[in-house]
Amino acid sequence: MKRSAFRLALPLASLLAGCGDGGTLADSPAISDKDRAYGAEAHAQLLAEFGGAYAGSQAAYVRGVGDKIAAAAGVQDQCTFTLVNSDVANAFAVPGCYIYVTRGLLAIVTSEAELASVLGHELGHVLGRHAQRQERRSIWRTLGVIAISVTGSERLTRLASQAGQYFGLRYSRKQEYEADDLGIEYLEGAGYDVYAGADMLSALERQEKFMKATRGRDGARSVPEWALSHPLTEHRIERAYDVAKSTGIADDAQPEHAERYLAAVDGLLYGDDPEQGFVIGSRFAHPIMRISFEAPPGFSLTNSPQAIRLSGPNGLAGEFGGGAMPGGDLQAYAEALVAHVVGNAPAEQIGATATTVNGLPAIVTQLRIAVRDGSVPLSIAVYDGGGGQAYHFLIVSPPADTGAAAVAALIRSFRRLSPQEAEALRPRFVRAVKAAPGDTAATLVARVVDPSPRALFELLNGRPADVPVKAGETVKIVSYADGR
């Protein structure tokens, strides 16, 4: 969550309705004016939801590789390629040929050809018009009957759901295979190694195993739903290899440009962005705002420039955000927030309690929102963060309210960080380093700043850490800005 970036934003639903139907790649690879207008409209809000555009030099590198792939596909100068400032490894696309790759994914590929295969695969989804041919889904996933029963408040519908379902859309197996095939076709046309598609799928498989091994499927830092758009299977990797082989081109006959890729990603931000705060296990901490809170067991946290998404057990959902508090009036901030969130929904205020949480003035408001066959609890907690800044939790529970204790623990956990705690939160970066004489995989792993350095080294480089390293060989590590 960026410092001053949070605002009481409207949902994306209006942008995600009504994409055109029909058409195949064989008909025409051109991007329609209707799709182009749609993509342009969605672009800014999409970036706001999923991390913003990454401003480093790597963004131009991604655009350059994307332009080569677009030219090979016959849509030169018709596509926009954006590097997203998110540490989640993912890529996605929207109609209009707006294609996105996260810096988290850029970090785990091992060559320019692999990156090109990702962009080609997403371009295949665009030109195959796969999104248009999918069954329409609301961007908001319901929690039980909340989202379909609550009326009068778009904000509550948002809180009762997982944002980004459109961009986490599950493509069909046929669509994934078609995008794989088109991506390989574009690789060949652009002069890249056609086997890079299979290599890239293997990299994503490594990432999935890394996440399971180091964080666990149910940990506080789980993979956001929007990132699960491309389910992996061993057969899909084998199939991509067979398709590449069917071109008649020998493996490694075309360039991968690994060294060029390594030079480009050197200095790429890895993991959390200090501007958005750090998710550390079950804790969120923001070194610039100097705030922190602890998620109870069973919660997952997803960071974004606008807010921290919270998903709890048994359907608990909500967000953490903040905003300016003009005149230092916490009561006015709380009342305005309640009015904005509830809107015209039928609601009963159970109580509003002025209290102190870890030395900070706070107001906790409890409401019940009428839904079909009953009501659901809504908890709103606001805090005076000092300096005219307020912070808040918005938590919606399922109709069968079983999470009161967890919500109360979350609300009580909010606190200020000490200067020492804030200073200790430092960004990490990908570094492409050449092995010096005497270096071994073990000495290079020792330079990786991570709770699981060996596993991360293997993920970043696509190789077991026990494979010998040759002097002069370039590998990726993750370290602080000062190299330590």
N, C-alpha and C positions, 0 to 999 in steps of 0.2 A: 504494500500500500504506500503510494507516494505521499510525501509531506504535503500538503495543500492540494492534492489531486482529487481527494474524495469529494463527491457531490451527490446530491439526491437525484440520481440520474433516472431517466425513463428507461424501461426495458427495451431489449433489442427486438422484441417480437414483431413490431411493425415492419422492421427491415427484412424479416426472414419469411415473409409470406409472398406467395404468388410468383415464383420464378416460372419462366416459360416452359412449355412442354415440347417434346418432340425433337427430331433431328438426330443425326448420327455423324460420326467423324467422316464416314464415307461421303455423306452429302456435301459438306463444306466445312473446312477447318476454321473459317472466319468466325470471329466473335460478334454476336449480334449486338445491335445498338441497345436493345432492351436489357440484355445481360450486362453489357458494359455499364449502363446507368445504375443497375442494381448493385454491381460490385463497388462502384465509386461511392454510392450512398452508404453501403455497409462498412467500408474500409476503416473509417475513423473510429466508429464505435466498436468494431471488432478489435482493433488494436487497444483501445481503452480497456476492453474486457480482459484481454489475454496478455497483457504485459507491456504494450506500447512497442514502437519500433526501436530497434537497437541502433545506437548512433555511431558505433565503432567502425573502423575501416573495413571490418568483415562484411558490413552491409553492402558495400560496393562490390565486393568479391562475389557475394551471392547473386547480386543483380547481373554481373557479368556472365557467370555460369548459366544463369537462367536465360539470358538473352541468346546464348548459343543454342540451348535446347529449343527455345521458341522458334528460332530460325530453322532448325532442323524439322520442326513440326509444321512449318508453313505459316506461322502466325508471328512473324518477326515484327517487333515494335507494337504488338497488340496486348502484351501481358505486363503485369506489375509484380515483381518479386520482392518480398519484404522479409528481412530478418527480424524476428520477434524477440523481445527482451524477456524471455521466459526460460527457466532452467529445465522445464519439462521437455523431454525429447519427443518432438512431434512435428508433423507437417500437415497442412490442410489447404484447401482451396475453395473459392466461391465462384459462382458464375460471373462472367465478365473477365475471366482470366486473371484474377487476383490470387496469387499463390504465396503461401507463408511457410517459412521454416524457422523453428526456434533455435536460439543459440545453444540450448541443451542438446539438440540433435546435431548441430554443427560440430559440437565438441567430440561426439563419439564416432563420427565417420572417420575413415582413415585415408581417404584420397579425394581428389576433385571429381573423379569419375563416380564415386559413390554419391557425392552430393548431387551431381548431375542426374543420377538415377532417381533420387528422391524428387527432384524438381520435375523430371520427365514423367514420373508416376502420377504426380498431382496434376500435371498438364493433361495427362491421359484421362483423368477423371473429368476435367473441364471439357475437353474436346469430345469425350464420350457422352457428355451431358448426363452424367450419372446422378448428380444432385437433383436435376429436374425430373428424372425418371423414378426417383425414390418416392415411396409413399410419404405424403406430407405428415410431418410431426410438429407439434408445438415445441417451441424452444424450451418451454417450461415443463419439466417432468413432475407429475403430481406426486404428492405424499398422501397416500390413501385417498380421501375425498376432499382434501383441503382445497387444492387449486381449482377443482371444478365446482366447489360449493361456496367458496367465499366470493362475494360479488362486491363491486364498488371500489376495489383497491388493486391496482396493477402491482403496487409494491408488495402487497401480501402474497400475490400469486408468485412473484419473483422469490420471496423468502421461502415459499413452500416448495421450492424446486431447485434443480441443478441447472445453472446457467450454461449455455453453450451446447445444448444437445444437438442443434443443427450441425455444428462444426465437429461434434463427436459422432456424427451420423455413421451408423454401421452400414458400410457398403455390402452388397451381396457378394458372394464368392465369384460369380460371373463377372461382376464389375471390377473386383480387385484383380482378377486374372487379366481382364481386358486392359486395365491401367498398367499392369506389369508388362504386358506385351507391347503396348504403345511406348512405354518408357524405354524398353530395350530398342525398339525401332528408332526412337529419337537419339539414343546413345550412339547407335551406329551412324546415323546421319550427321551427328556432331563430331564424330571421330574419336569417341571415347571407348574404352574397354566395355564390350557388351555384357561381360560377366559381372560388371559392377552392381547390377540389379540384385543378383543373388547375394553378393557380398554385403550389400546394404541391408537386406532382410536378415542376414546373419548378425549384423551389428545391432539391429533392433531386438533380435532374440537375446543377444548378450545383455542389452540394457534391461530387458524384462527380468532376466535371471538375477542381474545385479540388484534391481529394486527389491525383489523378493528376498534375496539373501541378506541385504543390509538394512532394510527398513520394514520388511514384512507387509503382507497384503493388508493387514488391519491396523497398521501403525498410524500415528498422527500425521505423518507426511505421506499419505497415499497418493497415487497418481490420479489427477483430476479426471472426471468422467469425459471431458471434452477431448482428452488425449488418447482415448481408446478407439480411434476411428479405423484402425487397420489391424484386425486380429491376425495373429501369426500362426502358421502351421508349418511343420517340417516339410510337408508336401509342397507348400507354396515355394519354399526356398529351392527344393529340388526341381520344381517345374520351371522356375526362372532360369536355372542353370541349363535345363534342357532346351528352352526356347533360345537362349543365347547360343548354344551349341548348334542349333538348327540353322543358324545364319551361315554356317560354314567357316566362321572366323575362329581361329585357334585362341585358346585362353592366353591372355597377356600379349596377344599380337597387336592390340591397340593400346595407347598410353592410358595410364591411370592418373598421372600427374600428382603423385603423392607428395613429393617435395614442395611443389607449388602450393598445395593445400596446407601443408604444415607451416610454411612461411606465412600464409594468410591468417591462420587461426592463432598464431603466437600473440598473446596478449588479450585473447577473448575472455570476457568475464565468465566465471564459472560459478554455478550455485546461485545463492541469493544475491540480489542487488541491494546494497545498503539503502538506496532511495526507497525501496519497497519493504525493507525490513527482512529479518531472518526468521525462518522456521527451523527451530532446533529441537528435534525430537517432538515433544508435545507442546513446546513453548514457542510463542511468537515474541520477538524482541526487535525494536526499531532503534538503531543507534542514534539517528538524527533527532527523532521525536523524544527519545529517551523514555520509552514506554514498553511494557511487557505484560503478557498474560499467559496463563497455563491452561491448556485444554485438558478436561477430565479424560479418563480412560475411555476408549472407544470413539473418540472424536477424530476427524481428519480436518486438516487445514489446507486451504488453497489460496495462495497469494495472488493479488492482481493490483494494478495501479489504483483502482478505486476503493477496494475493500478486501478484507480477509473473509473468504467463504468458510463457513463452519458446517460440518455435517456430523451429526451425532448418532448414537445408537437408537434403534426403534423409530427412525424417521425424524429426529430432531434436526432442524436446519436453521441457518441464520447467517449473520455477517457481523463483522466488526469494522467500524469506520470512524470518521471524525469530521469536524468542520469548525469554522470560525464561530466564536460565541460573542457577538457584539455586546459591548457594555458589560461583559463578564456576568451576564444573567443566566445562570444555569437553569433556573426554572423556565424561563422563556424558551431556551434551547430545547428543553425536554418537551414542552407543550407543542412547539412547532414540529418537532420530530414525530410525536404521536399523531398529530393531525395529518402530516404528510403520509405516514405509513398506513394509517387506518383508512384514510379517504372517506368514502361513503359506505364502507362495509358496516354491517350491523355489529356493534361492539358494546361491551359493558366494561367499564373500568372498575376493577376490583379494589385497587388501592394504589397510592403513590407515596413512597416513603423516602424522606430526606435522610441521608445517612452519611457515614464516612467509611471509605474503603481504602485501607492501607494509607491513611492520612490524607486522602483526597476527598473533597466534597462530592457527593454522588446522589442521584435520585433514581430509584427503582420503581418503575410503573408496571403493574400487572393488569392485563386485560383478558377478556374472553371474547372471541370472535364467533358469531353465530354461523354455523354451517348446517348442511343437511344432516338431520338426525343428531344434532347436538351442538357442541361448541369446541373450540380449540384454544389453548392458552397462548398468549403472546407476551413475552417479557421484553421490556425496554429499559436498559440501564445506561445512564449518562454520567459522565465524570468531568469535573473541572480539571483540565490538564495544565492550567496556568498559562499565562501569556496570551489570554484571550482565545485559547484553543480548548475545544471540548472533544471527547471521545465517547463512543457508545457501542453497545451490543444490541442487536435485534434478533430475538430467538423465537421461532415458531415451533410448537410441539405438535405431535400428532393428536388426533381426537382422543385416543386413550392415553391420557397424560401420565406417563411413567418416568418423566425425566426431570422432575422438579429439583431433586437433589443435585443432579449434574449441572443444571442451569444455574443454581445458586452458587455452586462451587466455582463455575466459570466466572460469574459476576464478581465474586470475592477475590479472584486471582489478579485482577488488574492492578498494576502498580507502576511507579516511576523507577527507571534504572538509575543506578548511581553513575557518576562520571566514569568510574573505573570499569563498570560493567559495559557501558556504552563504548568505551575506547577499545575494549577487548573484541568487539564485533567488527571483524575486518573482512573485506572482500577478497576472494581468491580468483586466480586467473590461470588459463591454460598457457603453458609455456612449452615451446618446441625447443628441446635441448639436444645438443650433440654429445654423445657418449665420449668422454675423455679416455685416454689410455688408463687402464686400471679400473674403469667403471664396470660394474656388473648390474644385472637387473636388480639385485638386492640394494645396491647403493642408490640406484635411481628411485626405487620404490620408497626408500627412506626419505627422499626429498618430497614425496607427495603429502600434501596437507589434507588429511581426511581421516575420519574414524576407521575407515577400511582402506588403507593405502594400497595394499596389494590388489584387492578386487578392483579398485578404481583404475589402477595402472593397466590391468588386463583389459578392462572395458575400453579405455581411451585408445589403446594401441592395438586391440584386436589380436592379442597374443598372450599366451601363458607367461607368467612372471619368471618361470624357471627356464625359459628359452634364452640361451646366451645372447648378450648384446655385444655387437662389434664396435670397436673404436671408430668414431666418426659417424655412426648411425644416429639418425634423428628420431627421438621418441617424444611423446607428450607426457608432461607431468602437470600437477596442479599445485600452485604455491601462492603465497602472499606477494604483494607488489614488490617487496624488498627481496624476494627470492627465498625467504625462509618460511 
